[in-house]
Amino acid sequence: MKNLKANNKISSELIYRSADTLVILGILVLASLHSSNYNIQGYLIVGLGAALLFGLVGRFTDIYTSWSGRPFFRDEVIRIIVTWLVTFLFLIFIIFSVKTSEDFSRFVLISWLITTPILLIASRYALRSLQASLKRIGLNNHTIVIAGITEQGLRFAEMIDSQPDSGFHIAGFYSTEEDGKAIELPSQYAHLGNKAAMIEAARTGEWDQIYLAPTSGQSEASMHLINELADTITPIRLIPDNFTNSLLHSRYMEIAETPILRIYDAPMSAQRALIKRIEDLLLGMFLLLLVSPLMIGIALAIKLTSRGPILFKQTRHGFRGEKFQVLKFRTMSVCENGGSIRQATRNDCRITRVGAFLRKTSLDELPQFLNVLQGHMSIVGPRPHAVAHNEEYRQLIPGYMRRHLMKPGITGWAQVNGWRGETDTLFKMEKRVELDMEYIRSWSLTLDLRIILVTAFKTLHDKNAY
């Protein structure tokens, strides 16, 4: 069974890679045929090189991993666009470096740049739809069961049911001794028996997979159950509770021949931190030069329409709690920076007319590129909160200050996922912190580029900005 699944994964990846290669190479060749002086051999070499490079970059952007449960338009499309842009820019750099740019038509290259991602997305969507249709009619599906009538087990079942193209069918639930009777099994799910029946089914291979959903705090009983399932022939998987989930996000190290879990630790190695700093310096200088005329115009508008300084400075907590002065264009008639700070609300009377526009379009954040070049901030990272708000929320949200294990950013994962603006309820801040920690755990250069790209599209129509 394991070899069969591995072969299915390889064949699926091979199909995607073959389709991508045909699109990349085919569009370039077709475009070159419309050029009056085309060099078909040169275009073929460039096309093959682009296909190989696209596949290599795709390893880092995860466009060939399993897409089950991954949103297409909000996730995979962005990955494809980023992968293609990186591939194309690197290829153009090589062409100019070897001084062969005059051998290629500008029209062909621009047409290739624009058309390729559109057809890559279309082909990927078609293949994904085909596979989803096959799974809906029962081909290549997995029949699974859940052991444990618990909150995390029921939540997992509901998520599976909401995604019919995931390829999983839930046959039902087994109860275990530690379940208790606190949670009632919904009528749409079959009760398949007790723990003994589940162990017997695991031994006979009745189900494709069994998912364990133990009750929190029952680690000894869970370990005993896992040991009992050790000699069965069915794949066993664990749905983690909150404590186990925190351990899964930990990293392993060894000191004095003793295995150690780094539960709360710096999330980035020195090498990764250096890469992120280089990213900040290069992009920061480029973007600051790009928007400098706009910043001069904003500064004049602020000075001519309201009293007070052009820039607003406020103390924030940065990396590892270090305090620094965050820079913004002033958007209010007051400059609060004390122990008690009231967040901006909709129709806030303190916001100036120019300030309302700046906040709506996020242009008030532009001076923070200076903070990036100073090293206090990053272009992408958890948004810095006022010191007063940090002191408030660190007492209400467990692990809140762990978001300071990375430099704060001008934009972030929470912001592009809709958790920007006023946090008038504790739930909103909890969601922001949850996404901040998700970003810190899964940081990559590709993720930063995705966030920057999404930020550029969302800035002008963000309903949470006021």
C-alpha positions as CSV (number, residue, x, y, z in Angstrom):
1,M,0.0,0.0,0.0
2,K,2.8,2.4,0.9
3,N,4.5,1.8,-2.5
4,L,1.2,2.3,-4.3
5,K,0.7,5.7,-2.6
6,A,4.2,6.7,-3.4
7,N,3.7,5.8,-7.1
8,N,0.4,7.8,-7.2
9,K,2.3,10.8,-5.8
10,I,5.1,10.5,-8.3
11,S,2.7,10.1,-11.2
12,S,0.6,13.1,-10.1
13,E,3.7,15.2,-9.8
14,L,4.9,13.9,-13.2
15,I,1.6,15.0,-14.8
16,Y,1.8,18.5,-13.4
17,R,5.5,18.9,-14.4
18,S,4.8,17.6,-17.9
19,A,1.8,20.0,-18.3
20,D,3.9,23.0,-17.1
21,T,6.8,22.1,-19.5
22,L,4.4,21.9,-22.4
23,V,2.8,25.3,-21.6
24,I,6.2,27.1,-21.0
25,L,7.9,25.7,-24.0
26,G,4.8,25.7,-26.3
27,I,3.9,29.3,-25.7
28,L,7.5,30.5,-26.4
29,V,7.7,28.5,-29.7
30,L,4.3,29.7,-30.9
31,A,5.1,33.3,-30.0
32,S,8.5,33.1,-31.8
33,L,6.8,32.0,-35.0
34,H,5.2,35.4,-35.2
35,S,8.6,37.1,-35.1
36,S,10.0,38.1,-38.4
37,N,13.6,36.9,-37.6
38,Y,13.0,34.1,-35.1
39,N,15.8,31.8,-34.0
40,I,13.9,28.6,-33.3
41,Q,16.9,26.8,-31.9
42,G,17.6,29.7,-29.5
43,Y,14.0,29.8,-28.3
44,L,13.9,26.1,-27.8
45,I,17.0,26.3,-25.5
46,V,15.6,29.2,-23.6
47,G,12.2,27.4,-23.3
48,L,13.7,24.2,-22.0
49,G,15.9,26.1,-19.6
50,A,12.8,28.0,-18.3
51,A,10.9,24.7,-17.8
52,L,13.8,23.2,-15.8
53,L,14.3,26.4,-13.8
54,F,10.5,26.6,-13.1
55,G,10.6,23.1,-11.8
56,L,13.5,23.9,-9.5
57,V,12.0,27.1,-8.1
58,G,8.7,25.1,-7.8
59,R,10.5,22.9,-5.2
60,F,10.8,26.0,-2.9
61,T,7.3,27.4,-3.6
62,D,5.7,23.9,-3.1
63,I,3.6,24.0,-6.3
64,Y,4.1,20.2,-6.7
65,T,3.0,19.1,-3.3
66,S,-0.5,17.8,-2.6
67,W,-3.2,20.3,-3.1
68,S,-5.9,18.6,-1.1
69,G,-7.4,21.2,1.2
70,R,-5.4,24.0,-0.3
71,P,-7.5,26.9,-1.7
72,F,-6.8,27.4,-5.4
73,F,-7.3,31.1,-6.1
74,R,-6.0,32.3,-2.7
75,D,-3.0,30.0,-2.5
76,E,-2.0,28.0,-5.5
77,V,-2.5,30.8,-8.1
78,I,-0.2,33.1,-6.1
79,R,2.4,30.4,-5.8
80,I,2.4,29.8,-9.6
81,I,2.7,33.6,-10.3
82,V,5.6,34.0,-7.9
83,T,7.3,30.9,-9.3
84,W,7.0,32.1,-12.9
85,L,8.1,35.7,-12.1
86,V,11.2,34.4,-10.3
87,T,12.0,32.0,-13.2
88,F,11.5,34.7,-15.9
89,L,13.6,37.4,-14.1
90,F,16.4,34.9,-13.5
91,L,16.3,33.8,-17.1
92,I,16.4,37.4,-18.4
93,F,19.4,38.1,-16.1
94,I,21.2,35.1,-17.7
95,I,20.3,36.3,-21.2
96,F,21.7,39.8,-20.6
97,S,24.7,38.4,-18.7
98,V,25.8,36.3,-21.7
99,K,25.0,39.3,-24.1
100,T,22.5,37.4,-26.3
101,S,19.5,39.6,-25.7
102,E,19.7,40.9,-29.3
103,D,18.9,37.4,-30.5
104,F,15.4,37.5,-29.0
105,S,12.4,39.6,-29.9
106,R,11.2,41.9,-27.1
107,F,7.6,41.3,-28.3
108,V,8.1,37.5,-28.0
109,L,9.5,37.7,-24.5
110,I,6.8,40.1,-23.2
111,S,4.1,38.0,-24.7
112,W,5.7,34.9,-23.1
113,L,5.9,36.7,-19.7
114,I,2.2,37.6,-19.7
115,T,0.6,34.6,-21.4
116,T,2.5,31.8,-19.6
117,P,1.1,32.3,-16.1
118,I,-2.4,32.6,-17.4
119,L,-2.2,29.2,-19.2
120,L,-0.3,27.6,-16.3
121,I,-3.1,28.6,-14.0
122,A,-5.7,27.4,-16.5
123,S,-4.0,24.0,-17.1
124,R,-3.5,23.5,-13.3
125,Y,-7.2,24.4,-12.7
126,A,-8.3,21.9,-15.4
127,L,-6.1,19.1,-14.0
128,R,-7.2,19.8,-10.4
129,S,-10.9,19.8,-11.5
130,L,-10.4,16.5,-13.3
131,Q,-8.8,14.9,-10.3
132,A,-11.6,16.3,-8.0
133,S,-14.3,14.9,-10.3
134,L,-12.6,11.5,-10.2
135,K,-12.6,11.6,-6.4
136,R,-16.2,12.7,-6.2
137,I,-17.3,9.6,-8.2
138,G,-15.2,7.4,-5.9
139,L,-11.9,6.9,-7.8
140,N,-8.7,7.2,-5.8
141,N,-10.6,7.8,-2.6
142,H,-9.6,6.8,0.9
143,T,-12.1,5.4,3.4
144,I,-11.1,6.6,6.9
145,V,-12.5,6.3,10.5
146,I,-11.9,8.4,13.6
147,A,-11.1,6.8,16.9
148,G,-12.3,9.1,19.7
149,I,-15.6,11.2,19.9
150,T,-13.8,14.4,20.8
151,E,-13.9,18.1,19.8
152,Q,-10.9,17.8,17.5
153,G,-12.2,14.6,16.0
154,L,-15.6,16.1,15.1
155,R,-13.9,19.3,13.9
156,F,-11.7,17.3,11.6
157,A,-14.7,15.3,10.3
158,E,-16.6,18.5,9.5
159,M,-13.6,19.9,7.6
160,I,-13.4,16.7,5.5
161,D,-17.1,16.8,4.8
162,S,-16.8,20.5,3.6
163,Q,-14.2,19.5,1.0
164,P,-15.7,16.7,-1.1
165,D,-12.8,16.8,-3.5
166,S,-10.2,16.0,-0.8
167,G,-10.4,12.3,-1.6
168,F,-11.4,11.2,2.0
169,H,-14.7,9.5,3.0
170,I,-15.5,9.2,6.7
171,A,-17.1,5.8,7.4
172,G,-17.7,6.7,11.1
173,F,-16.4,7.0,14.6
174,Y,-15.1,4.5,17.2
175,S,-15.5,5.4,20.8
176,T,-12.6,4.9,23.3
177,E,-12.8,4.5,27.1
178,E,-11.5,8.0,27.8
179,D,-14.2,9.7,25.6
180,G,-16.8,9.9,28.3
181,K,-20.3,11.0,27.4
182,A,-19.7,14.8,27.3
183,I,-19.9,15.0,23.5
184,E,-22.8,13.4,21.5
185,L,-22.0,11.9,18.1
186,P,-23.9,13.8,15.4
187,S,-26.5,11.7,13.5
188,Q,-24.7,11.9,10.2
189,Y,-21.8,9.8,11.5
190,A,-22.1,6.1,12.2
191,H,-21.0,4.7,15.5
192,L,-18.8,1.7,14.6
193,G,-18.1,0.3,18.0
194,N,-15.7,0.5,20.9
195,K,-11.9,0.4,21.2
196,A,-11.7,-3.3,20.9
197,A,-13.6,-3.3,17.6
198,M,-11.4,-0.5,16.3
199,I,-8.2,-2.5,17.1
200,E,-9.6,-5.6,15.4
201,A,-10.5,-3.5,12.3
202,A,-6.9,-2.1,12.2
203,R,-5.5,-5.7,12.3
204,T,-7.7,-6.9,9.4
205,G,-7.1,-3.8,7.3
206,E,-10.8,-3.0,7.0
207,W,-10.1,0.8,6.6
208,D,-7.6,2.7,4.5
209,Q,-6.6,4.9,7.5
210,I,-7.5,5.4,11.1
211,Y,-7.2,8.8,12.8
212,L,-6.8,9.0,16.5
213,A,-8.5,11.9,18.3
214,P,-7.6,11.5,21.9
215,T,-9.0,13.5,24.8
216,S,-6.7,16.3,26.0
217,G,-4.9,15.3,29.2
218,Q,-5.1,11.6,28.5
219,S,-1.5,11.1,27.4
220,E,-1.0,7.8,29.2
221,A,-4.2,6.2,27.8
222,S,-3.2,7.5,24.3
223,M,0.2,6.0,24.5
224,H,-1.3,2.7,25.6
225,L,-3.7,2.8,22.6
226,I,-0.8,3.6,20.2
227,N,1.2,0.7,21.6
228,E,-1.8,-1.6,21.0
229,L,-2.0,-0.5,17.4
230,A,1.7,-1.1,16.8
231,D,1.3,-4.6,15.3
232,T,-1.6,-3.7,13.0
233,I,-1.5,-3.4,9.2
234,T,-3.6,-0.1,8.9
235,P,-1.9,3.3,8.7
236,I,-2.5,5.1,12.0
237,R,-2.6,8.9,12.1
238,L,-3.0,11.3,15.1
239,I,-5.2,14.4,15.2
240,P,-3.2,16.5,17.8
241,D,-4.7,18.4,20.7
242,N,-3.5,21.9,21.6
243,F,-0.5,20.6,23.7
244,T,0.6,18.1,21.0
245,N,0.2,20.7,18.3
246,S,2.6,23.1,20.1
247,L,5.1,20.2,20.3
248,L,4.8,19.5,16.6
249,H,5.8,23.1,15.9
250,S,9.0,22.6,18.0
251,R,12.4,21.8,16.6
252,Y,14.7,19.1,17.6
253,M,18.3,19.5,18.7
254,E,20.9,17.4,20.6
255,I,23.0,18.6,23.6
256,A,25.4,16.2,25.3
257,E,23.9,13.3,23.4
258,T,20.5,14.2,24.8
259,P,17.5,15.0,22.5
260,I,16.0,18.4,23.2
261,L,12.8,20.0,22.0
262,R,13.1,23.7,21.3
263,I,9.5,24.7,22.2
264,Y,10.0,28.5,22.5
265,D,13.1,29.5,20.6
266,A,14.3,31.8,17.9
267,P,12.5,30.7,14.8
268,M,15.3,31.6,12.3
269,S,18.8,30.4,11.9
270,A,21.6,32.9,11.3
271,Q,21.6,32.0,7.6
272,R,17.9,32.5,7.2
273,A,18.0,35.8,9.2
274,L,20.8,37.0,6.8
275,I,18.6,36.1,3.8
276,K,15.7,38.0,5.2
277,R,17.9,41.0,6.0
278,I,19.3,41.1,2.5
279,E,15.7,40.9,1.2
280,D,14.7,43.9,3.4
281,L,17.7,46.0,2.3
282,L,17.3,45.4,-1.4
283,L,13.5,45.7,-1.6
284,G,13.5,48.5,1.0
285,M,15.9,50.7,-1.0
286,F,14.1,50.0,-4.3
287,L,10.6,50.7,-2.9
288,L,11.8,53.8,-1.0
289,L,13.3,55.2,-4.2
290,L,10.1,54.3,-6.1
291,V,7.7,56.0,-3.7
292,S,9.9,59.0,-2.7
293,P,8.1,61.5,-5.0
294,L,4.7,60.3,-3.5
295,M,6.1,60.7,0.0
296,I,7.1,64.3,-0.7
297,G,3.6,65.0,-2.0
298,I,2.0,63.5,1.1
299,A,4.3,65.5,3.4
300,L,3.2,68.7,1.7
301,A,-0.5,67.8,1.9
302,I,-0.2,67.1,5.7
303,K,1.7,70.3,6.3
304,L,-0.8,72.5,4.4
305,T,-4.0,71.0,5.8
306,S,-3.4,70.5,9.5
307,R,-1.3,71.7,12.4
308,G,1.4,69.5,13.8
309,P,4.4,67.4,12.6
310,I,4.5,65.6,9.3
311,L,5.7,62.3,10.9
312,F,4.2,60.6,13.8
313,K,6.5,58.7,16.1
314,Q,5.3,56.1,18.6
315,T,7.2,53.6,20.8
316,R,6.7,50.0,19.8
317,H,8.2,46.7,20.8
318,G,10.4,45.2,18.2
319,F,12.6,42.0,18.0
320,R,12.8,40.3,21.4
321,G,10.9,43.2,23.0
322,E,13.4,45.9,22.0
323,K,11.8,49.3,22.0
324,F,12.0,51.6,18.9
325,Q,10.3,54.6,17.4
326,V,8.0,53.5,14.6
327,L,7.5,56.1,11.9
328,K,4.2,57.0,10.2
329,F,2.7,59.9,8.4
330,R,0.5,61.8,10.9
331,T,-3.1,61.0,10.2
332,M,-4.7,62.4,13.5
333,S,-4.9,65.7,15.2
334,V,-3.3,64.2,18.3
335,C,-0.1,62.1,18.8
336,E,-0.7,59.6,21.6
337,N,2.3,57.8,22.9
338,G,1.6,57.2,26.6
339,G,0.5,54.4,28.9
340,S,-3.0,54.4,27.6
341,I,-3.7,54.6,23.8
342,R,-7.1,54.4,22.2
343,Q,-7.2,52.6,18.9
344,A,-8.6,54.3,15.8
345,T,-12.3,53.4,15.2
346,R,-14.6,53.9,12.3
347,N,-15.5,57.6,11.8
348,D,-13.0,58.6,14.5
349,C,-13.1,62.4,15.0
350,R,-9.4,62.5,15.6
351,I,-8.6,61.5,12.0
352,T,-7.9,64.4,9.6
353,R,-9.3,64.5,6.1
354,V,-5.9,63.8,4.5
355,G,-5.3,61.2,7.3
356,A,-8.5,59.3,6.4
357,F,-7.3,58.8,2.8
358,L,-3.8,57.8,4.0
359,R,-5.2,55.2,6.4
360,K,-7.6,53.8,3.9
361,T,-4.8,53.3,1.3
362,S,-2.1,52.4,3.9
363,L,0.1,55.2,2.6
364,D,0.6,56.4,6.1
365,E,2.9,53.3,6.6
366,L,5.4,54.4,3.9
367,P,7.9,56.1,6.3
368,Q,8.4,52.7,7.9
369,F,10.7,51.8,5.0
370,L,13.1,54.0,6.9
371,N,12.6,51.7,9.9
372,V,13.4,48.8,7.7
373,L,16.7,50.3,6.5
374,Q,17.6,51.1,10.1
375,G,17.1,47.5,11.0
376,H,14.3,47.9,13.5
377,M,11.6,46.5,11.2
378,S,11.2,44.1,8.3
379,I,9.0,44.6,5.2
380,V,7.0,41.5,6.1
381,G,6.4,40.4,9.7
382,P,4.0,40.7,12.6
383,R,2.6,44.2,12.8
384,P,4.1,46.2,15.7
385,H,1.6,47.1,18.4
386,A,1.8,50.1,20.8
387,V,3.5,49.3,24.1
388,A,0.3,49.9,26.0
389,H,-1.5,47.4,23.9
390,N,1.3,44.8,24.3
391,E,1.0,45.2,28.1
392,E,-2.7,44.7,27.9
393,Y,-2.8,41.7,25.6
394,R,0.1,39.8,27.0
395,Q,-2.0,39.2,30.1
396,L,-5.0,38.0,28.1
397,I,-3.5,35.8,25.3
398,P,-1.1,33.0,26.2
399,G,2.0,33.1,24.2
400,Y,1.3,36.7,22.9
401,M,4.8,37.9,23.3
402,R,6.2,35.1,21.1
403,R,5.3,37.2,18.1
404,H,8.3,39.3,19.0
405,L,10.7,36.4,18.1
406,M,10.8,38.0,14.6
407,K,11.2,41.7,13.6
408,P,7.9,43.5,13.1
409,G,6.8,44.2,9.6
410,I,5.1,46.9,7.5
411,T,2.7,44.2,6.3
412,G,2.1,40.6,7.5
413,W,0.3,37.3,7.1
414,A,-2.5,38.4,9.4
415,Q,-3.1,41.6,7.5
416,V,-3.4,39.9,4.1
417,N,-5.8,37.3,5.6
418,G,-8.3,40.0,6.7
419,W,-7.2,40.6,10.4
420,R,-6.1,44.2,10.0
421,G,-7.4,47.3,11.7
422,E,-9.2,47.8,15.0
423,T,-9.1,44.8,17.4
424,D,-12.3,45.7,19.3
425,T,-12.8,42.1,20.5
426,L,-10.3,39.7,22.1
427,F,-11.1,37.2,19.4
428,K,-9.8,39.5,16.7
429,M,-6.5,39.9,18.5
430,E,-6.3,36.1,19.1
431,K,-6.7,35.5,15.4
432,R,-4.1,38.0,14.5
433,V,-1.6,36.4,16.9
434,E,-2.5,33.0,15.6
435,L,-1.6,34.0,12.1
436,D,1.5,35.9,13.2
437,M,2.8,32.7,14.8
438,E,1.9,30.7,11.7
439,Y,4.0,33.1,9.6
440,I,6.9,32.8,12.0
441,R,6.9,29.0,12.0
442,S,6.6,28.7,8.2
443,W,8.7,31.7,7.0
444,S,10.3,31.5,3.6
445,L,11.4,34.0,1.0
446,T,8.6,32.8,-1.3
447,L,6.0,33.5,1.5
448,D,7.3,37.0,1.9
449,L,7.0,37.7,-1.9
450,R,3.5,36.3,-1.8
451,I,2.5,38.6,1.1
452,I,4.0,41.6,-0.7
453,L,2.1,40.7,-3.9
454,V,-1.2,40.3,-2.1
455,T,-0.7,43.5,-0.1
456,A,-0.3,45.4,-3.3
457,F,-3.6,44.1,-4.6
458,K,-5.6,44.5,-1.3
459,T,-4.4,47.9,-0.2
460,L,-6.9,50.0,-2.1
461,H,-10.0,48.0,-1.1
462,D,-9.4,46.9,2.5
463,K,-12.6,47.4,4.4
464,N,-10.8,47.0,7.8
465,A,-8.6,50.1,7.1
466,Y,-9.9,53.3,8.7
